[in-house]
Amino acid sequence: MRVTSVTISAPDPRALAAFYRGLLGWRLTAEEPPRPGNPPEDGWAQLRPPPGETGPTLNFEYERDHVPPVWPSRPGQQQTQAHLDIAVSDLETTTAWALRAGATLADHQPQEGVRVFLDPAGHPFCLFLDT
């Protein structure tokens, strides 16, 4: 067995795919418009690493009732189900890049050498030094 993809639910999956495409520099390999009778934010999108790079495919699917998770988790609040860990060689430069791309730096930063961000749909993701 091998994991080939990660699927992320979002209130606007095509917009979230565009965010991660800009952040990571990955290729948009598939995109579907809203299904008949659904809101304009409905749809689906897929990103893949550039040729020569490895990593799972990222799929983004519509979630009508999306509730952003709370970071860090709190009792009675929507909890994070999963998050992306992204290795970087320069944390300071990549932090600035992520902010320019539209990420929000989380208020709680649990450790040195790691930066926790929230994507535009509120999902946390981490940048960490690839040592």
The first five atom37 places (N, CA, C, CB, O) and aatype in JSON, in Angstrom:
{
  "aatype": [12, 1, 19, 16, 15, 19, 16, 9, 15, 0, 14, 3, 14, 1, 0, 10, 0, 0, 13, 18, 1, 7, 10, 10, 7, 17, 1, 10, 16, 0, 6, 6, 14, 14, 1, 14, 7, 2, 14, 14, 6, 3, 7, 17, 0, 5, 10, 1, 14, 14, 14, 7, 6, 16, 7, 14, 16, 10, 2, 13, 6, 18, 6, 1, 3, 8, 19, 14, 14, 19, 17, 14, 15, 1, 14, 7, 5, 5, 5, 16, 5, 0, 8, 10, 3, 9, 0, 19, 15, 3, 10, 6, 16, 16, 16, 0, 17, 0, 10, 1, 0, 7, 0, 16, 10, 0, 3, 8, 5, 14, 5, 6, 7, 19, 1, 19, 13, 10, 3, 14, 0, 7, 8, 14, 13, 4, 10, 13, 10, 3, 16],
  "atom_mask": [
    [1, 1, 1, 1, 1],
    [1, 1, 1, 1, 1],
    [1, 1, 1, 1, 1],
    [1, 1, 1, 1, 1],
    [1, 1, 1, 1, 1],
    [1, 1, 1, 1, 1],
    [1, 1, 1, 1, 1],
    [1, 1, 1, 1, 1],
    [1, 1, 1, 1, 1],
    [1, 1, 1, 1, 1],
    [1, 1, 1, 1, 1],
    [1, 1, 1, 1, 1],
    [1, 1, 1, 1, 1],
    [1, 1, 1, 1, 1],
    [1, 1, 1, 1, 1],
    [1, 1, 1, 1, 1],
    [1, 1, 1, 1, 1],
    [1, 1, 1, 1, 1],
    [1, 1, 1, 1, 1],
    [1, 1, 1, 1, 1],
    [1, 1, 1, 1, 1],
    [1, 1, 1, 0, 1],
    [1, 1, 1, 1, 1],
    [1, 1, 1, 1, 1],
    [1, 1, 1, 0, 1],
    [1, 1, 1, 1, 1],
    [1, 1, 1, 1, 1],
    [1, 1, 1, 1, 1],
    [1, 1, 1, 1, 1],
    [1, 1, 1, 1, 1],
    [1, 1, 1, 1, 1],
    [1, 1, 1, 1, 1],
    [1, 1, 1, 1, 1],
    [1, 1, 1, 1, 1],
    [1, 1, 1, 1, 1],
    [1, 1, 1, 1, 1],
    [1, 1, 1, 0, 1],
    [1, 1, 1, 1, 1],
    [1, 1, 1, 1, 1],
    [1, 1, 1, 1, 1],
    [1, 1, 1, 1, 1],
    [1, 1, 1, 1, 1],
    [1, 1, 1, 0, 1],
    [1, 1, 1, 1, 1],
    [1, 1, 1, 1, 1],
    [1, 1, 1, 1, 1],
    [1, 1, 1, 1, 1],
    [1, 1, 1, 1, 1],
    [1, 1, 1, 1, 1],
    [1, 1, 1, 1, 1],
    [1, 1, 1, 1, 1],
    [1, 1, 1, 0, 1],
    [1, 1, 1, 1, 1],
    [1, 1, 1, 1, 1],
    [1, 1, 1, 0, 1],
    [1, 1, 1, 1, 1],
    [1, 1, 1, 1, 1],
    [1, 1, 1, 1, 1],
    [1, 1, 1, 1, 1],
    [1, 1, 1, 1, 1],
    [1, 1, 1, 1, 1],
    [1, 1, 1, 1, 1],
    [1, 1, 1, 1, 1],
    [1, 1, 1, 1, 1],
    [1, 1, 1, 1, 1],
    [1, 1, 1, 1, 1],
    [1, 1, 1, 1, 1],
    [1, 1, 1, 1, 1],
    [1, 1, 1, 1, 1],
    [1, 1, 1, 1, 1],
    [1, 1, 1, 1, 1],
    [1, 1, 1, 1, 1],
    [1, 1, 1, 1, 1],
    [1, 1, 1, 1, 1],
    [1, 1, 1, 1, 1],
    [1, 1, 1, 0, 1],
    [1, 1, 1, 1, 1],
    [1, 1, 1, 1, 1],
    [1, 1, 1, 1, 1],
    [1, 1, 1, 1, 1],
    [1, 1, 1, 1, 1],
    [1, 1, 1, 1, 1],
    [1, 1, 1, 1, 1],
    [1, 1, 1, 1, 1],
    [1, 1, 1, 1, 1],
    [1, 1, 1, 1, 1],
    [1, 1, 1, 1, 1],
    [1, 1, 1, 1, 1],
    [1, 1, 1, 1, 1],
    [1, 1, 1, 1, 1],
    [1, 1, 1, 1, 1],
    [1, 1, 1, 1, 1],
    [1, 1, 1, 1, 1],
    [1, 1, 1, 1, 1],
    [1, 1, 1, 1, 1],
    [1, 1, 1, 1, 1],
    [1, 1, 1, 1, 1],
    [1, 1, 1, 1, 1],
    [1, 1, 1, 1, 1],
    [1, 1, 1, 1, 1],
    [1, 1, 1, 1, 1],
    [1, 1, 1, 0, 1],
    [1, 1, 1, 1, 1],
    [1, 1, 1, 1, 1],
    [1, 1, 1, 1, 1],
    [1, 1, 1, 1, 1],
    [1, 1, 1, 1, 1],
    [1, 1, 1, 1, 1],
    [1, 1, 1, 1, 1],
    [1, 1, 1, 1, 1],
    [1, 1, 1, 1, 1],
    [1, 1, 1, 1, 1],
    [1, 1, 1, 0, 1],
    [1, 1, 1, 1, 1],
    [1, 1, 1, 1, 1],
    [1, 1, 1, 1, 1],
    [1, 1, 1, 1, 1],
    [1, 1, 1, 1, 1],
    [1, 1, 1, 1, 1],
    [1, 1, 1, 1, 1],
    [1, 1, 1, 1, 1],
    [1, 1, 1, 0, 1],
    [1, 1, 1, 1, 1],
    [1, 1, 1, 1, 1],
    [1, 1, 1, 1, 1],
    [1, 1, 1, 1, 1],
    [1, 1, 1, 1, 1],
    [1, 1, 1, 1, 1],
    [1, 1, 1, 1, 1],
    [1, 1, 1, 1, 1],
    [1, 1, 1, 1, 1]
  ],
  "atom_positions": [
    [[0.84, -1.18, 0.0], [0.0, 0.0, 0.0], [0.88, 1.24, 0.0], [-0.95, 0.0, 1.21], [2.0, 1.24, 0.52]],
    [[0.35, 2.3, -0.6], [1.02, 3.59, -0.54], [-0.01, 4.7, -0.62], [2.07, 3.73, -1.68], [-1.0, 4.58, -1.34]],
    [[0.21, 5.74, 0.1], [-0.69, 6.9, 0.08], [-0.35, 7.71, -1.17], [-0.55, 7.77, 1.38], [0.8, 8.06, -1.39]],
    [[-1.36, 8.0, -1.97], [-1.13, 8.74, -3.21], [-1.66, 10.16, -3.18], [-1.75, 8.01, -4.36], [-1.22, 11.02, -3.95]],
    [[-2.62, 10.42, -2.28], [-3.2, 11.76, -2.25], [-3.78, 12.08, -0.88], [-4.27, 11.91, -3.32], [-4.05, 11.2, -0.06]],
    [[-3.96, 13.37, -0.68], [-4.62, 13.89, 0.51], [-5.75, 14.77, 0.01], [-3.61, 14.7, 1.45], [-5.55, 15.6, -0.89]],
    [[-6.94, 14.61, 0.58], [-8.1, 15.4, 0.17], [-8.46, 16.36, 1.29], [-9.3, 14.49, -0.18], [-8.6, 15.97, 2.45]],
    [[-8.61, 17.61, 0.92], [-8.9, 18.68, 1.88], [-10.26, 19.26, 1.54], [-7.79, 19.79, 1.86], [-10.49, 19.71, 0.42]],
    [[-11.17, 19.25, 2.51], [-12.5, 19.84, 2.32], [-12.43, 21.35, 2.54], [-13.53, 19.2, 3.27], [-11.68, 21.83, 3.4]],
    [[-13.22, 22.08, 1.76], [-13.16, 23.54, 1.87], [-14.48, 24.15, 1.38], [-11.97, 24.11, 1.05], [-15.2, 23.54, 0.6]],
    [[-14.78, 25.36, 1.86], [-15.99, 26.03, 1.4], [-15.86, 26.53, -0.05], [-16.31, 27.2, 2.32], [-16.87, 26.78, -0.71]],
    [[-14.63, 26.66, -0.55], [-14.37, 27.07, -1.93], [-13.1, 26.34, -2.38], [-14.21, 28.65, -2.07], [-12.01, 26.91, -2.34]],
    [[-13.23, 25.09, -2.82], [-12.06, 24.27, -3.1], [-11.17, 24.8, -4.22], [-12.5, 22.9, -3.44], [-9.95, 24.64, -4.17]],
    [[-11.76, 25.41, -5.23], [-10.93, 25.93, -6.32], [-10.09, 27.12, -5.85], [-11.81, 26.35, -7.52], [-8.95, 27.27, -6.27]],
    [[-10.65, 27.95, -4.98], [-9.89, 29.07, -4.42], [-8.78, 28.56, -3.5], [-10.81, 30.03, -3.65], [-7.67, 29.09, -3.51]],
    [[-9.08, 27.53, -2.71], [-8.05, 26.98, -1.83], [-6.94, 26.31, -2.64], [-8.67, 25.99, -0.83], [-5.77, 26.41, -2.28]],
    [[-7.31, 25.63, -3.71], [-6.29, 25.04, -4.59], [-5.4, 26.14, -5.18], [-6.95, 24.22, -5.73], [-4.19, 25.96, -5.29]],
    [[-6.0, 27.27, -5.55], [-5.22, 28.39, -6.09], [-4.23, 28.91, -5.04], [-6.15, 29.53, -6.56], [-3.1, 29.25, -5.37]],
    [[-4.66, 28.98, -3.78], [-3.76, 29.4, -2.71], [-2.56, 28.45, -2.61], [-4.52, 29.45, -1.36], [-1.41, 28.9, -2.62]],
    [[-2.83, 27.14, -2.52], [-1.73, 26.19, -2.38], [-0.88, 26.11, -3.65], [-2.28, 24.8, -2.04], [0.32, 25.83, -3.57]],
    [[-1.48, 26.34, -4.8], [-0.71, 26.38, -6.04], [0.31, 27.5, -5.98], [-1.64, 26.56, -7.27], [1.48, 27.31, -6.33]],
    [[-0.12, 28.68, -5.53], [0.79, 29.8, -5.38], [1.83, 29.58, -4.3], [0.0, 0.0, 0.0], [3.0, 29.94, -4.47]],
    [[1.41, 29.01, -3.19], [2.32, 28.77, -2.07], [3.4, 27.76, -2.44], [1.54, 28.28, -0.84], [4.59, 27.99, -2.21]],
    [[2.98, 26.64, -3.02], [3.89, 25.53, -3.27], [4.52, 25.54, -4.66], [3.18, 24.25, -3.08], [5.56, 24.92, -4.88]],
    [[3.9, 26.25, -5.59], [4.39, 26.23, -6.96], [4.04, 24.93, -7.68], [0.0, 0.0, 0.0], [4.72, 24.54, -8.63]],
    [[2.99, 24.25, -7.23], [2.58, 22.98, -7.83], [1.68, 23.23, -9.02], [1.86, 22.08, -6.79], [1.18, 24.34, -9.23]],
    [[1.46, 22.17, -9.81], [0.66, 22.23, -11.03], [-0.81, 21.92, -10.73], [1.2, 21.26, -12.08], [-1.12, 20.98, -10.0]],
    [[-1.7, 22.72, -11.3], [-3.13, 22.41, -11.27], [-3.35, 21.36, -12.35], [-4.03, 23.7, -11.49], [-3.14, 21.64, -13.53]],
    [[-3.78, 20.16, -11.96], [-3.92, 19.07, -12.93], [-5.37, 18.72, -13.21], [-3.2, 17.85, -12.43], [-5.65, 18.0, -14.18]],
    [[-6.29, 19.19, -12.42], [-7.72, 18.95, -12.67], [-8.53, 19.99, -11.92], [-8.13, 17.51, -12.23], [-8.15, 20.46, -10.85]],
    [[-9.66, 20.34, -12.51], [-10.55, 21.3, -11.88], [-11.95, 21.06, -12.43], [-10.09, 22.78, -12.12], [-12.14, 20.92, -13.64]],
    [[-12.92, 21.01, -11.54], [-14.3, 20.82, -11.96], [-15.14, 21.99, -11.47], [-14.87, 19.48, -11.42], [-14.95, 22.46, -10.34]],
    [[-16.06, 22.47, -12.3], [-16.92, 23.59, -11.92], [-18.01, 23.14, -10.96], [-17.55, 24.23, -13.16], [-18.12, 21.95, -10.65]],
    [[-18.83, 24.07, -10.49], [-19.95, 23.7, -9.62], [-20.88, 22.71, -10.32], [-20.73, 24.96, -9.19], [-21.11, 22.77, -11.53]],
    [[-21.4, 21.81, -9.52], [-22.41, 20.87, -10.04], [-23.74, 21.59, -10.14], [-22.53, 19.6, -9.12], [-24.0, 22.53, -9.38]],
    [[-24.59, 21.16, -11.08], [-25.9, 21.81, -11.24], [-26.66, 21.9, -9.92], [-26.74, 21.07, -12.28], [-26.76, 20.92, -9.18]],
    [[-27.2, 23.07, -9.65], [-27.99, 23.29, -8.45], [-27.18, 23.62, -7.21], [0.0, 0.0, 0.0], [-27.76, 23.88, -6.16]],
    [[-25.87, 23.62, -7.32], [-25.02, 23.95, -6.17], [-24.5, 25.38, -6.28], [-23.84, 22.97, -6.07], [-24.54, 25.97, -7.36]],
    [[-24.02, 25.94, -5.17], [-23.53, 27.32, -5.2], [-22.26, 27.44, -6.06], [-23.24, 27.81, -3.77], [-21.62, 26.43, -6.35]],
    [[-21.91, 28.65, -6.45], [-20.75, 28.85, -7.32], [-19.42, 28.4, -6.69], [-20.65, 30.32, -7.69], [-18.45, 28.17, -7.41]],
    [[-19.38, 28.28, -5.38], [-18.14, 27.85, -4.72], [-17.93, 26.33, -4.84], [-18.16, 28.25, -3.25], [-16.83, 25.84, -4.63]],
    [[-19.0, 25.6, -5.17], [-18.91, 24.15, -5.32], [-17.89, 23.81, -6.41], [-20.3, 23.54, -5.66], [-17.62, 24.63, -7.29]],
    [[-17.35, 22.64, -6.35], [-16.4, 22.19, -7.35], [-15.33, 21.33, -6.74], [0.0, 0.0, 0.0], [-15.46, 20.85, -5.61]],
    [[-14.29, 21.14, -7.49], [-13.21, 20.25, -7.07], [-11.95, 20.67, -7.82], [-13.56, 18.75, -7.34], [-12.04, 21.18, -8.94]],
    [[-10.8, 20.46, -7.21], [-9.54, 20.78, -7.88], [-8.45, 19.84, -7.37], [-9.13, 22.27, -7.64], [-8.56, 19.25, -6.29]],
    [[-7.4, 19.72, -8.17], [-6.29, 18.82, -7.82], [-4.97, 19.48, -8.18], [-6.44, 17.46, -8.55], [-4.82, 20.09, -9.24]],
    [[-4.01, 19.33, -7.27], [-2.64, 19.8, -7.5], [-1.68, 18.63, -7.41], [-2.25, 20.9, -6.48], [-1.89, 17.68, -6.65]],
    [[-0.62, 18.7, -8.22], [0.46, 17.7, -8.16], [1.79, 18.42, -8.1], [0.4, 16.73, -9.39], [1.94, 19.53, -8.6]],
    [[2.77, 17.76, -7.47], [4.11, 18.36, -7.46], [4.65, 18.52, -8.87], [5.08, 17.5, -6.62], [4.23, 17.81, -9.79]],
    [[5.58, 19.45, -9.06], [6.2, 19.61, -10.38], [6.95, 18.33, -10.77], [7.16, 20.83, -10.38], [7.33, 17.54, -9.91]],
    [[7.17, 18.14, -12.07], [7.94, 16.98, -12.51], [9.29, 16.9, -11.8], [8.14, 17.03, -14.04], [9.99, 17.91, -11.65]],
    [[9.64, 15.72, -11.37], [10.91, 15.51, -10.67], [10.82, 15.63, -9.17], [0.0, 0.0, 0.0], [11.73, 15.22, -8.46]],
    [[9.71, 16.18, -8.66], [9.52, 16.28, -7.22], [8.54, 15.21, -6.77], [9.02, 17.69, -6.81], [7.65, 14.81, -7.52]],
    [[8.71, 14.75, -5.54], [7.8, 13.75, -5.01], [6.86, 14.38, -4.0], [8.57, 12.58, -4.37], [7.13, 15.46, -3.46]],
    [[5.79, 13.72, -3.75], [4.8, 14.18, -2.78], [3.44, 13.71, -3.2], [0.0, 0.0, 0.0], [3.23, 13.36, -4.36]],
    [[2.51, 13.69, -2.28], [1.16, 13.23, -2.62], [0.42, 14.29, -3.44], [0.36, 12.9, -1.35], [0.72, 15.48, -3.36]],
    [[-0.53, 13.84, -4.22], [-1.45, 14.73, -4.89], [-2.32, 15.39, -3.81], [-2.33, 13.97, -5.95], [-2.69, 14.75, -2.84]],
    [[-2.63, 16.67, -3.99], [-3.56, 17.35, -3.09], [-4.87, 17.56, -3.83], [-2.97, 18.72, -2.61], [-4.91, 18.21, -4.88]],
    [[-5.94, 17.02, -3.28], [-7.28, 17.19, -3.81], [-8.04, 18.15, -2.91], [-8.03, 15.82, -3.93], [-7.86, 18.14, -1.69]],
    [[-8.88, 18.98, -3.5], [-9.69, 19.93, -2.75], [-11.13, 19.72, -3.15], [-9.24, 21.41, -3.01], [-11.47, 19.81, -4.33]],
    [[-12.0, 19.42, -2.17], [-13.4, 19.16, -2.47], [-14.3, 20.09, -1.67], [-13.75, 17.7, -2.18], [-13.95, 20.56, -0.59]],
    [[-15.47, 20.32, -2.23], [-16.43, 21.24, -1.63], [-17.06, 20.65, -0.38], [-17.52, 21.6, -2.64], [-17.46, 19.49, -0.35]],
    [[-17.14, 21.47, 0.65], [-17.82, 21.11, 1.9], [-18.76, 22.25, 2.22], [-16.79, 20.85, 3.08], [-18.34, 23.32, 2.67]],
    [[-20.05, 22.01, 2.0], [-21.07, 23.04, 2.21], [-21.06, 23.56, 3.65], [-22.46, 22.48, 1.86], [-21.22, 24.76, 3.88]],
    [[-20.89, 22.68, 4.6], [-20.98, 23.06, 6.01], [-19.61, 23.15, 6.69], [-21.84, 22.06, 6.75], [-19.47, 22.84, 7.87]],
    [[-18.61, 23.57, 5.94], [-17.25, 23.67, 6.47], [-17.21, 24.59, 7.69], [-16.28, 24.2, 5.38], [-17.73, 25.71, 7.67]],
    [[-16.59, 24.11, 8.75], [-16.33, 24.9, 9.95], [-14.82, 24.89, 10.16], [-17.1, 24.34, 11.21], [-14.25, 23.82, 10.38]],
    [[-14.17, 26.03, 10.09], [-12.72, 26.04, 10.28], [-12.34, 25.5, 11.65], [-12.17, 27.47, 10.1], [-13.0, 25.79, 12.65]],
    [[-11.27, 24.71, 11.72], [-10.83, 24.2, 13.02], [-10.22, 25.32, 13.86], [-9.82, 23.07, 12.83], [-9.8, 26.35, 13.34]],
    [[-10.19, 25.09, 15.14], [-9.57, 26.03, 16.08], [-8.17, 25.52, 16.4], [-10.44, 26.19, 17.39], [-7.99, 24.34, 16.72]],
    [[-7.19, 26.39, 16.3], [-5.81, 26.03, 16.63], [-5.31, 26.94, 17.74], [-4.89, 26.13, 15.38], [-5.39, 28.16, 17.6]],
    [[-4.79, 26.39, 18.84], [-4.8, 24.96, 19.16], [-6.2, 24.5, 19.54], [-3.82, 24.67, 20.32], [-7.09, 25.31, 19.8]],
    [[-6.38, 23.2, 19.55], [-7.71, 22.63, 19.84], [-8.21, 23.06, 21.21], [-7.65, 21.09, 19.76], [-7.44, 23.22, 22.16]],
    [[-9.53, 23.25, 21.28], [-10.2, 23.59, 22.53], [-11.43, 22.72, 22.67], [-10.57, 25.1, 22.59], [-12.1, 22.44, 21.67]],
    [[-11.75, 22.28, 23.88], [-12.95, 21.46, 24.07], [-14.19, 22.17, 23.52], [-13.15, 21.14, 25.56], [-14.36, 23.37, 23.71]],
    [[-15.03, 21.41, 22.85], [-16.28, 21.96, 22.33], [-16.14, 22.73, 21.03], [0.0, 0.0, 0.0], [-17.15, 23.19, 20.49]],
    [[-14.93, 22.89, 20.52], [-14.69, 23.62, 19.27], [-14.33, 22.62, 18.16], [-13.55, 24.67, 19.45], [-13.92, 21.5, 18.44]],
    [[-14.5, 23.05, 16.91], [-14.1, 22.21, 15.77], [-12.61, 21.92, 15.87], [-14.45, 22.9, 14.41], [-11.8, 22.85, 15.96]],
    [[-12.26, 20.66, 15.86], [-10.86, 20.28, 16.0], [-10.23, 19.97, 14.64], [-10.72, 19.07, 16.92], [-10.92, 19.57, 13.7]],
    [[-8.93, 20.15, 14.56], [-8.18, 19.82, 13.37], [-8.18, 18.32, 13.18], [-6.73, 20.36, 13.45], [-7.89, 17.58, 14.12]],
    [[-8.51, 17.86, 11.99], [-8.5, 16.43, 11.7], [-7.16, 16.01, 11.1], [-9.64, 16.07, 10.74], [-6.72, 14.88, 11.31]],
    [[-6.52, 16.89, 10.37], [-5.23, 16.64, 9.73], [-4.63, 17.98, 9.36], [-5.38, 15.7, 8.48], [-5.33, 18.99, 9.28]],
    [[-3.34, 17.99, 9.13], [-2.71, 19.21, 8.62], [-1.49, 18.82, 7.78], [-2.29, 20.16, 9.79], [-0.97, 17.71, 7.9]],
    [[-1.05, 19.75, 6.94], [0.11, 19.52, 6.1], [1.36, 19.98, 6.83], [-0.03, 20.23, 4.75], [1.37, 21.05, 7.44]],
    [[2.42, 19.18, 6.76], [3.75, 19.57, 7.22], [4.59, 19.79, 5.98], [4.39, 18.47, 8.16], [4.71, 18.91, 5.13]],
    [[5.18, 20.97, 5.87], [5.92, 21.36, 4.67], [7.35, 21.7, 5.07], [5.25, 22.57, 3.96], [7.59, 22.64, 5.82]],
    [[8.31, 20.92, 4.56], [9.72, 21.14, 4.86], [10.25, 22.31, 4.05], [10.54, 19.86, 4.57], [9.95, 22.44, 2.86]],
    [[11.04, 23.16, 4.7], [11.64, 24.32, 4.05], [13.1, 24.42, 4.46], [10.87, 25.63, 4.41], [13.5, 23.91, 5.5]],
    [[13.9, 25.08, 3.63], [15.32, 25.24, 3.96], [15.6, 26.56, 4.67], [16.15, 25.16, 2.7], [16.63, 26.69, 5.34]],
    [[14.7, 27.53, 4.55], [14.88, 28.84, 5.18], [13.53, 29.25, 5.76], [15.42, 29.91, 4.15], [12.63, 29.67, 5.02]],
    [[13.39, 29.14, 7.06], [12.11, 29.39, 7.72], [11.69, 30.85, 7.63], [12.18, 28.96, 9.18], [10.52, 31.15, 7.4]],
    [[12.61, 31.76, 7.8], [12.27, 33.19, 7.78], [11.78, 33.62, 6.4], [13.49, 34.03, 8.19], [10.75, 34.29, 6.28]],
    [[12.51, 33.25, 5.36], [12.12, 33.62, 4.0], [10.8, 32.98, 3.61], [13.21, 33.2, 3.0], [9.94, 33.63, 3.01]],
    [[10.61, 31.7, 3.97], [9.38, 31.01, 3.6], [8.2, 31.5, 4.41], [9.55, 29.51, 3.79], [7.07, 31.5, 3.93]],
    [[8.43, 31.93, 5.64], [7.36, 32.53, 6.43], [6.85, 33.79, 5.73], [7.86, 32.87, 7.86], [5.64, 33.99, 5.62]],
    [[7.76, 34.63, 5.28], [7.36, 35.84, 4.57], [6.61, 35.49, 3.28], [8.6, 36.71, 4.25], [5.63, 36.14, 2.94]],
    [[7.07, 34.46, 2.57], [6.41, 34.01, 1.34], [4.98, 33.55, 1.63], [7.22, 32.87, 0.67], [4.05, 33.91, 0.92]],
    [[4.82, 32.74, 2.68], [3.49, 32.22, 3.04], [2.53, 33.37, 3.38], [3.6, 31.25, 4.23], [1.36, 33.33, 2.99]],
    [[3.01, 34.36, 4.09], [2.17, 35.51, 4.43], [1.76, 36.27, 3.18], [2.91, 36.44, 5.4], [0.6, 36.68, 3.05]],
    [[2.7, 36.48, 2.25], [2.37, 37.16, 0.99], [1.39, 36.35, 0.15], [3.64, 37.43, 0.18], [0.57, 36.91, -0.57]],
    [[1.47, 35.02, 0.25], [0.57, 34.15, -0.51], [-0.86, 34.15, 0.04], [1.1, 32.72, -0.51], [-1.78, 33.72, -0.64]],
    [[-1.05, 34.65, 1.27], [-2.39, 34.73, 1.85], [-2.6, 33.9, 3.1], [0.0, 0.0, 0.0], [-3.72, 33.83, 3.61]],
    [[-1.54, 33.27, 3.61], [-1.65, 32.52, 4.86], [-1.66, 33.49, 6.04], [-0.48, 31.5, 5.01], [-1.22, 34.63, 5.93]],
    [[-2.18, 33.01, 7.15], [-2.18, 33.78, 8.4], [-1.31, 33.04, 9.41], [-3.63, 33.99, 8.94], [-1.48, 31.84, 9.62]],
    [[-0.4, 33.75, 10.03], [0.42, 33.15, 11.08], [-0.45, 32.9, 12.3], [1.65, 34.06, 11.43], [-1.1, 33.83, 12.79]],
    [[-0.47, 31.68, 12.79], [-1.28, 31.34, 13.96], [-0.74, 32.05, 15.19], [-1.3, 29.81, 14.18], [0.46, 32.27, 15.31]],
    [[-1.63, 32.4, 16.11], [-1.21, 33.06, 17.35], [-0.35, 32.13, 18.2], [-2.44, 33.51, 18.14], [0.61, 32.58, 18.83]],
    [[-0.69, 30.85, 18.22], [0.04, 29.87, 19.04], [1.11, 29.2, 18.19], [-0.92, 28.81, 19.64], [0.81, 28.56, 17.18]],
    [[2.36, 29.33, 18.61], [3.51, 28.7, 17.95], [4.16, 27.78, 18.96], [4.53, 29.78, 17.41], [4.82, 28.25, 19.89]],
    [[3.99, 26.45, 18.81], [4.38, 25.51, 19.85], [5.86, 25.19, 19.98], [3.68, 24.28, 19.64], [6.28, 24.67, 21.01]],
    [[6.66, 25.49, 18.96], [8.07, 25.1, 19.07], [8.95, 25.9, 18.12], [8.23, 23.61, 18.78], [8.48, 26.45, 17.13]],
    [[10.24, 25.95, 18.45], [11.22, 26.6, 17.59], [11.42, 25.75, 16.34], [12.58, 26.81, 18.33], [11.26, 24.53, 16.39]],
    [[11.75, 26.38, 15.24], [12.01, 25.65, 14.01], [10.75, 25.22, 13.28], [0.0, 0.0, 0.0], [10.83, 24.52, 12.27]],
    [[9.58, 25.62, 13.79], [8.29, 25.31, 13.15], [7.43, 26.57, 13.2], [7.58, 24.1, 13.87], [7.4, 27.27, 14.21]],
    [[6.74, 26.84, 12.11], [5.78, 27.93, 12.09], [4.43, 27.36, 11.69], [6.22, 29.08, 11.11], [4.3, 26.68, 10.66]],
    [[3.42, 27.63, 12.49], [2.06, 27.18, 12.2], [1.32, 28.34, 11.54], [1.32, 26.71, 13.51], [1.34, 29.47, 12.02]],
    [[0.66, 28.03, 10.43], [-0.13, 28.99, 9.67], [-1.54, 28.46, 9.52], [0.51, 29.26, 8.28], [-1.82, 27.29, 9.76]],
    [[-2.44, 29.35, 9.13], [-3.79, 28.97, 8.74], [-3.96, 29.35, 7.28], [-4.88, 29.68, 9.64], [-3.62, 30.46, 6.87]],
    [[-4.48, 28.42, 6.48], [-4.74, 28.73, 5.08], [-6.03, 29.56, 5.0], [-4.86, 27.42, 4.23], [-6.68, 29.77, 6.02]],
    [[-6.41, 30.05, 3.83], [-7.6, 30.89, 3.72], [-8.91, 30.24, 4.19], [-7.77, 31.33, 2.32], [-9.86, 30.95, 4.51]],
    [[-8.97, 28.9, 4.23], [-10.16, 28.22, 4.73], [-10.05, 27.89, 6.21], [-10.42, 26.94, 3.94], [-10.96, 27.29, 6.78]],
    [[-8.93, 28.28, 6.84], [-8.75, 28.07, 8.28], [-8.03, 26.78, 8.67], [0.0, 0.0, 0.0], [-7.87, 26.51, 9.85]],
    [[-7.6, 25.98, 7.68], [-6.86, 24.76, 8.01], [-5.44, 25.12, 8.44], [-6.83, 23.78, 6.79], [-4.77, 25.9, 7.77]],
    [[-4.97, 24.56, 9.56], [-3.57, 24.8, 9.92], [-2.64, 24.01, 9.01], [-3.32, 24.43, 11.39], [-2.98, 22.93, 8.53]],
    [[-1.47, 24.56, 8.78], [-0.37, 23.85, 8.14], [0.92, 24.34, 8.76], [-0.38, 24.04, 6.59], [0.99, 25.46, 9.27]],
    [[1.94, 23.51, 8.71], [3.21, 23.84, 9.37], [4.34, 23.92, 8.36], [3.55, 22.81, 10.44], [4.45, 23.08, 7.47]],
    [[5.17, 24.93, 8.51], [6.45, 25.0, 7.84], [7.49, 24.62, 8.87], [6.73, 26.42, 7.22], [7.47, 25.12, 9.99]],
    [[8.41, 23.74, 8.51], [9.45, 23.34, 9.44], [10.79, 23.26, 8.72], [9.11, 22.0, 10.1], [10.85, 22.99, 7.52]],
    [[11.86, 23.49, 9.47], [13.2, 23.43, 8.9], [13.56, 21.99, 8.55], [14.23, 24.02, 9.89], [13.49, 21.09, 9.38]],
    [[13.93, 21.81, 7.3], [14.35, 20.5, 6.79], [15.84, 20.37, 7.07], [14.04, 20.35, 5.24], [16.68, 20.82, 6.28]],
    [[16.16, 19.75, 8.18], [17.57, 19.65, 8.58], [18.17, 18.32, 8.23], [17.72, 19.89, 10.05], [19.35, 18.08, 8.5]]
  ]
}
